[in-house]
Amino acid sequence: MNNELPDDIELLKAMLRKQQSRLRQYACQVAGYEQEIERLKAQLDRLRRMLFGQSSEKKRHKLENQIRQAENDCRNWKTG
């Protein structure tokens, strides 16, 4: 990868605009990921409340699996 920058001011400005555009796109993408993480956290909290409110062992195992899936989804979004 060539790390030298060109001497042409207009070319440098164009490169800078392109980088700024990419940064805006990445910022929007990160904001979307953050919203999805918050949604998944809320889902996880809801499932935990459901889990501790249930008396049936079968329902408990089902909800534990859903919680694990939601936690995995959160981790995947963070590393995504």
N, C-alpha and C positions, 0 to 999 in steps of 0.2 A: 504494500500500500504506500503510495507516494504521499509524504507528509508535507511537502513543500506547497506553499500557497502561491497563486499567480500574482503578478505585479499589477495586473489590470484592475483598476478600481471598480469598473462596472461589473466585471466578472465576480469580483469579491462581494459586491452588493447583491448580485443575483444568488450567489452561494449562501449568503446570510439570510436572504428572504426565504430560500428553500429550507434552510435549517429551522427558521422561525415557524414556518408552516408545519414542518414535521413535529416540532415541539407542541404546537397547539393541538395537532391531531393526537399526540400521545397523551396530552393533558386531558383531553376529552375521553380518551379510552380509559385512562386511570380513574376518572370520575365515574364512568360507567361501572368499572370493576368495584369501586368503593360502594356504590349504590347496591350492587348485587351482593356484596359481602354483608352489608347491613340487612338486606332482605333475608339472607340465609341465617344470619344471627337471630333475627326475629323469629324465623321459622324454628330454629333450634330451641329458643326459649319457650316457644309455644309447645313444642313436642315434649320438652322436659316437664312443663307444667302438666301436660296430659299424662305423662308417664307416672308422675308421683301422685296423681289423682286416681289412678286405676288400681283396682284390686285384683284383676284377672292376670295371672302369670302369662298367659298367651298374649294378651294385649301388651303387657309389659315388654316382652321380647320383641314384638313387632315394632313398638315405639323405639326401643333401644336401637334396632336396626335402622330406623328412619333417622335417628339422631346421629348415628355413625355416618350415614350417608350425607347428611347435612354438614357435619364437620369436615368430611372429605371434600365436599363441594367448596366449602370455605377455604380450605387449604389449597385446592386447585386454583381457585380464583386469585388467591394471593400470589401464587407462584406462576400463574398463567401468563 
